[in-house]
Amino acid sequence: MNETFQVIPPTTKVFCPERGEGWTLTGITALNENTSVMFNGVRYTLPAQVIVEQLLPNYRSRQQS
């Protein structure tokens, strides 16, 4: 990933194949932080890098199909 990073706001939708559709509870300002994500009423703390590189693209590709 390049050096420029766009801030990801809270309530951004994401998709995890194991947990389903969810959303961020906190914003993401850097890749080296942890972020809270809600899936089916359960709060998870995940590395921001996983969200940006996997869960956001999963959601976007799911919306396009």
DSSP file (Angstrom, degrees, kcal/mol; ACC not computed):
  #  RESIDUE AA STRUCTURE BP1 BP2  ACC     N-H-->O    O-->H-N    N-H-->O    O-->H-N    TCO  KAPPA ALPHA  PHI   PSI    X-CA   Y-CA   Z-CA
    1    1 A M              0   0    0      0, 0.0     4,-0.1     0, 0.0    52,-0.0   0.000 360.0 360.0 360.0 145.7    0.0    0.0    0.0
    2    2 A N        -     0   0    0      2,-0.1     0, 0.0     1,-0.1     0, 0.0  -0.155 360.0-101.2 -80.0 177.9    1.3    3.5   -0.8
    3    3 A E  S    S+     0   0    0      2,-0.0     2,-0.3     0, 0.0    -1,-0.1   0.770  95.9  87.0 -73.0 -27.8    2.1    6.2    1.7
    4    4 A T        -     0   0    0      2,-0.0     2,-0.4     1,-0.0    -2,-0.1  -0.556  59.9-171.4 -76.8 137.4   -1.1    8.3    1.2
    5    5 A F        -     0   0    0     -2,-0.3     2,-0.5    24,-0.1    -2,-0.0  -0.992  15.7-146.2-134.2 127.9   -3.9    7.1    3.4
    6    6 A Q        -     0   0    0     -2,-0.4     2,-0.1     1,-0.0    22,-0.0  -0.801  30.9-113.3 -92.7 131.1   -7.5    8.2    3.2
    7    7 A V        -     0   0    0     -2,-0.5    22,-0.2    22,-0.1    -1,-0.0  -0.390  23.6-142.7 -64.3 134.9   -9.3    8.4    6.6
    8    8 A I  B     -A   28   0A   0     20,-2.3    20,-3.1    -2,-0.1    -1,-0.1  -0.901  19.6-138.7-100.3 119.5  -12.1    5.8    6.9
    9    9 A P    >   -     0   0    0      0, 0.0     3,-0.8     0, 0.0    15,-0.2  -0.296  26.5 -88.8 -76.6 162.1  -15.0    7.2    8.9
   10   10 A P  T 3  S+     0   0    0      0, 0.0    15,-0.2     0, 0.0     3,-0.1  -0.258 110.6  36.4 -60.2 158.4  -17.1    5.4   11.6
   11   11 A T  T 3  S+     0   0    0     13,-3.2     2,-0.4     1,-0.3    14,-0.1   0.651  77.3 152.2  66.7  21.2  -20.1    3.4   10.3
   12   12 A T    <   -     0   0    0     -3,-0.8    12,-2.1    12,-0.1    -1,-0.3  -0.679  46.9-120.1 -76.9 130.1  -18.3    2.3    7.1
   13   13 A K  E     +B   23   0B   0     -2,-0.4     2,-0.3    10,-0.2    10,-0.3  -0.465  36.5 175.9 -76.3 143.8  -19.7   -1.0    6.0
   14   14 A V  E     -B   22   0B   0      8,-2.5     8,-2.6    -2,-0.2     2,-0.4  -0.886  19.0-140.0-137.5 166.2  -17.4   -4.0    5.7
   15   15 A F  E     -B   21   0B   0     40,-1.5     6,-0.2    -2,-0.3    43,-0.2  -0.990  11.4-174.7-137.8 130.4  -17.8   -7.7    4.8
   16   16 A C  E  >  -B   20   0B   0      4,-2.4     4,-3.2    -2,-0.4    39,-0.0  -0.986  23.5-141.6-118.7 127.0  -16.1  -10.7    6.4
   17   17 A P  T  4 S+     0   0    0      0, 0.0    -1,-0.1     0, 0.0     4,-0.1   0.838 103.5  41.6 -57.5 -32.9  -16.8  -14.2    4.8
   18   18 A E  T  4 S+     0   0    0      2,-0.1    -3,-0.0     1,-0.1     0, 0.0   0.844 128.2  27.2 -82.8 -35.1  -16.9  -15.8    8.3
   19   19 A R  T  4 S-     0   0    0      1,-0.3     2,-0.2     3,-0.0    -1,-0.1   0.591  98.7-137.7-107.1 -14.0  -18.9  -13.1   10.2
   20   20 A G  E  <  -B   16   0B   0     -4,-3.2    -4,-2.4    19,-0.1    -1,-0.3  -0.541  53.7  -8.4  91.7-158.7  -21.0  -11.5    7.4
   21   21 A E  E    S+B   15   0B   0     -6,-0.2    19,-0.6    -2,-0.2     2,-0.2  -0.531  71.6 150.8 -79.7 142.1  -21.7   -7.8    6.9
   22   22 A G  E     -BC  14  39B   0     -8,-2.6    -8,-2.5    -2,-0.2     2,-0.3  -0.807  30.3-128.4-150.3-169.3  -20.6   -5.4    9.5
   23   23 A W  E     -BC  13  38B   0     15,-1.5    15,-2.8   -10,-0.3     2,-0.3  -0.991  26.6-100.6-152.0 155.3  -19.5   -1.8   10.1
   24   24 A T  E     - C   0  37B   0    -12,-2.1   -13,-3.2    -2,-0.3    13,-0.3  -0.570  20.1-165.6 -77.8 138.1  -16.8    0.1   11.8
   25   25 A L  S    S+     0   0    0     11,-3.1     2,-0.3    -2,-0.3    12,-0.2   0.686  77.7  35.7 -92.8 -23.8  -17.6    1.6   15.2
   26   26 A T  S    S-     0   0    0     10,-1.1    -1,-0.1   -17,-0.1   -15,-0.1  -0.902  90.5-105.4-126.2 156.9  -14.5    3.9   15.1
   27   27 A G        -     0   0    0     -2,-0.3     2,-0.5   -17,-0.1     9,-0.1  -0.361  26.8-129.2 -76.4 161.7  -12.8    5.7   12.4
   28   28 A I  B     +A    8   0A   0    -20,-3.1   -20,-2.3     1,-0.1     3,-0.1  -0.964  32.9 163.1-115.4 121.7   -9.5    4.6   10.9
   29   29 A T        +     0   0    0     -2,-0.5     2,-0.3     1,-0.3    -1,-0.1   0.538  68.9  15.9-112.3 -12.5   -6.7    7.2   10.7
   30   30 A A    >   -     0   0    0      1,-0.0     3,-0.9   -24,-0.0    -1,-0.3  -0.985  67.8-122.6-157.6 155.3   -3.7    5.0   10.2
   31   31 A L  T 3  S+     0   0    0     -2,-0.3    18,-1.0     1,-0.2    19,-0.1   0.687 104.2  65.2 -74.7 -18.2   -3.0    1.4    9.2
   32   32 A N  T 3  S+     0   0    0     16,-0.1    -1,-0.2    15,-0.1     2,-0.2   0.172  88.6  85.7 -94.1  19.4   -1.0    0.6   12.4
   33   33 A E  S <  S-     0   0    0     -3,-0.9    15,-3.2    13,-0.0    16,-0.3  -0.693  75.9-115.7-112.8 168.4   -4.0    1.0   14.8
   34   34 A N  E     - D   0  47B   0     13,-0.3     2,-0.4    -2,-0.2    -2,-0.1  -0.796  29.7-162.0-100.9 149.0   -6.8   -1.3   16.0
   35   35 A T  E     - D   0  46B   0     11,-3.2    11,-2.9    -2,-0.3     2,-0.4  -0.974  17.9-121.9-134.8 143.7  -10.4   -0.6   15.1
   36   36 A S  E     - D   0  45B   0     -2,-0.4   -11,-3.1     9,-0.2   -10,-1.1  -0.716  30.5-177.5 -87.0 134.0  -13.7   -1.7   16.6
   37   37 A V  E     -CD  24  44B   0      7,-3.0     7,-3.2    -2,-0.4     2,-0.5  -0.989  17.2-141.6-131.7 139.8  -16.1   -3.4   14.1
   38   38 A M  E     +CD  23  43B   0    -15,-2.8   -15,-1.5    -2,-0.4     2,-0.4  -0.904  20.0 175.5-106.5 124.9  -19.6   -4.7   14.8
   39   39 A F  E >  S-CD  22  42B   0      3,-2.6     3,-2.1    -2,-0.5   -17,-0.2  -0.989  73.4 -22.6-126.5 120.3  -20.7   -8.0   13.2
   40   40 A N  T 3  S-     0   0    0    -19,-0.6     3,-0.1    -2,-0.4    -1,-0.1   0.854 127.1 -49.1  49.5  43.7  -24.2   -9.4   14.2
   41   41 A G  T 3  S+     0   0    0      1,-0.2     2,-0.5     0, 0.0    -1,-0.3   0.517 116.1 112.5  78.9   5.1  -24.3   -7.5   17.4
   42   42 A V  E <   -D   39   0B   0     -3,-2.1    -3,-2.6     2,-0.0     2,-0.4  -0.946  60.8-138.1-114.9 130.6  -20.8   -8.6   18.5
   43   43 A R  E     -D   38   0B   0     -2,-0.5     2,-0.3    -5,-0.2    -5,-0.2  -0.731  22.0-175.2 -90.1 130.5  -18.0   -6.1   18.8
   44   44 A Y  E     -D   37   0B   0     -7,-3.2    -7,-3.0    -2,-0.4     2,-0.6  -0.931  20.5-140.7-121.6 146.8  -14.6   -7.1   17.5
   45   45 A T  E     +D   36   0B   0     -2,-0.3    -9,-0.2    -9,-0.2   -11,-0.0  -0.952  32.8 172.2-107.7 118.2  -11.3   -5.3   17.7
   46   46 A L  E     -D   35   0B   0    -11,-2.9   -11,-3.2    -2,-0.6     2,-0.1  -0.881  39.6 -95.1-125.3 153.7   -9.3   -5.8   14.5
   47   47 A P  E >>  -D   34   0B   0      0, 0.0     4,-1.5     0, 0.0     3,-0.7  -0.467  32.2-130.1 -64.2 138.4   -6.1   -4.3   13.0
   48   48 A A  H 3> S+     0   0    0    -15,-3.2     4,-2.8     1,-0.2     5,-0.3   0.836 106.3  62.9 -59.2 -33.4   -6.9   -1.4   10.7
   49   49 A Q  H 3> S+     0   0    0    -18,-1.0     4,-2.5   -16,-0.3    -1,-0.2   0.887 101.7  50.0 -61.6 -39.4   -4.7   -3.0    8.0
   50   50 A V  H <>>S+     0   0    0     -3,-0.7     4,-2.0     2,-0.2     5,-1.6   0.905 112.4  48.1 -64.1 -41.9   -7.0   -6.1    7.8
   51   51 A I  I  <>S+     0   0    0     -4,-1.5     5,-2.7     3,-0.2    -2,-0.2   0.946 116.6  41.3 -64.2 -48.5  -10.1   -3.8    7.5
   52   52 A V  I  <5S+     0   0    0     -4,-2.8    -2,-0.2     1,-0.2    -1,-0.2   0.886 123.2  37.3 -69.2 -39.9   -8.6   -1.7    4.7
   53   53 A E  I  <5S+     0   0    0     -4,-2.5    -1,-0.2    -5,-0.3    -2,-0.2   0.703 135.4   9.8 -89.8 -19.9   -6.9   -4.4    2.8
   54   54 A Q  I  X5S+     0   0    0     -4,-2.0     4,-2.0    -5,-0.2    -3,-0.2   0.724 123.1  44.9-123.9 -55.3   -9.5   -7.2    3.1
   55   55 A L  I  ><S+     0   0    0     -5,-1.6     4,-1.9     2,-0.2   -40,-1.5   0.881 113.3  47.7 -72.4 -39.2  -12.9   -6.3    4.6
   56   56 A L  H  ><S+     0   0    0     -5,-2.7     4,-2.5    -6,-0.2     5,-0.2   0.950 114.2  46.5 -65.9 -48.6  -13.5   -3.0    2.7
   57   57 A P  H  > S+     0   0    0      0, 0.0     4,-2.7     0, 0.0     5,-0.3   0.883 110.1  55.6 -61.1 -35.1  -12.6   -4.6   -0.7
   58   58 A N  H  X S+     0   0    0     -4,-2.0     4,-1.9   -43,-0.2    -2,-0.2   0.928 109.9  45.6 -59.1 -45.2  -14.8   -7.6    0.2
   59   59 A Y  H  X S+     0   0    0     -4,-1.9     4,-2.0   -44,-0.2    -1,-0.2   0.926 113.6  48.8 -65.3 -45.5  -17.8   -5.3    0.8
   60   60 A R  H  X S+     0   0    0     -4,-2.5     4,-1.5     1,-0.2    -2,-0.2   0.912 112.4  47.2 -63.2 -43.3  -17.2   -3.3   -2.4
   61   61 A S  H  X S+     0   0    0     -4,-2.7     4,-1.0     1,-0.2    -1,-0.2   0.858 110.8  53.0 -67.9 -33.1  -16.9   -6.3   -4.6
   62   62 A R  H  < S+     0   0    0     -4,-1.9     3,-0.3    -5,-0.3    -1,-0.2   0.877 107.9  50.9 -66.9 -37.9  -20.0   -7.8   -3.1
   63   63 A Q  H  < S+     0   0    0     -4,-2.0    -1,-0.2     1,-0.2    -2,-0.2   0.821 107.7  53.4 -69.0 -31.5  -22.0   -4.7   -3.8
   64   64 A Q  H  <        0   0    0     -4,-1.5    -1,-0.2     1,-0.2    -2,-0.2   0.729 360.0 360.0 -78.1 -21.9  -20.8   -4.7   -7.5
   65   65 A S     <        0   0    0     -4,-1.0    -1,-0.2    -3,-0.3    -2,-0.2   0.470 360.0 360.0 -90.9 360.0  -22.0   -8.3   -8.1
